[in-house]
């Protein structure tokens, strides 16, 4: 009976550990990987000369949001600078 209880304990602990890992993976994908991938795709479009992309959405005050906000400022400054050069 003790062996079975010990086995069940490890089975439950393994299940909880697996569920925790899955939740952490989903959270990392949603809060880190997806925003960084969006930032990377937008930077790639701009580097190819496409200045008609939309600015990145900024939500929150975490590091990824601060990065997206800084990227948006840089993008707007680049567009303004290129328009000034075209006008001259």
C-alpha positions in Angstrom: 0.0 0.0 0.0 2.9 2.4 0.8 4.5 1.6 -2.5 1.3 2.4 -4.4 0.9 5.7 -2.5 4.5 6.6 -3.2 4.0 5.8 -6.9 0.8 7.9 -7.0 2.7 10.7 -5.3 5.3 10.8 -8.0 2.7 10.4 -10.7 0.8 13.5 -9.4 4.0 15.5 -8.9 5.0 14.6 -12.5 1.6 15.8 -13.7 1.8 19.0 -11.8 5.4 19.6 -13.1 4.3 19.0 -16.7 1.3 21.3 -16.4 3.4 24.0 -14.9 5.9 23.7 -17.7 3.2 23.9 -20.3 1.7 27.0 -18.6 5.1 28.7 -18.5 5.7 27.9 -22.2 2.4 29.3 -23.2 3.0 32.5 -21.1 6.5 33.0 -22.6 5.1 32.5 -26.1 2.3 35.0 -25.6 4.3 37.7 -23.6 7.8 37.4 -25.1 8.1 35.4 -28.3 5.1 36.8 -30.1 5.8 40.5 -29.5 9.5 40.1 -30.4 8.6 38.2 -33.6 6.2 41.1 -34.5 9.0 43.6 -33.8 11.5 41.6 -35.9 9.0 41.3 -38.8 8.4 45.0 -38.8 12.1 45.8 -38.6 12.6 43.5 -41.6 10.0 45.3 -43.6 11.5 48.7 -42.8 15.0 47.5 -43.7 13.6 46.4 -47.2 12.4 50.0 -47.7 8.8 49.5 -46.9 7.9 52.6 -44.8 4.2 52.1 -45.0 4.0 49.6 -42.2 1.8 50.2 -39.2 3.4 51.2 -35.9 3.6 48.4 -33.3 0.9 48.3 -30.6 2.2 49.2 -27.2 0.4 47.7 -24.2 1.7 47.9 -20.6 5.0 49.1 -19.2 7.2 46.0 -19.3 10.5 45.8 -21.2 8.9 44.5 -24.4 6.5 47.5 -24.4 9.3 49.9 -23.8 11.2 48.4 -26.7 8.2 48.6 -29.0 7.7 52.3 -28.0 11.3 53.1 -28.7 11.1 51.3 -32.0 8.0 53.3 -33.0 9.8 56.6 -32.1 12.8 55.5 -34.2 10.5 54.5 -37.1 8.6 57.9 -37.0 12.0 59.8 -36.9 13.3 57.8 -39.9 10.1 58.5 -41.9 10.4 62.3 -41.1 14.1 62.3 -42.0 13.5 60.6 -45.3 10.7 63.0 -46.2 12.9 65.9 -45.5 15.6 64.5 -47.7 13.1 63.9 -50.5 11.8 67.4 -50.2 15.3 68.9 -50.7 
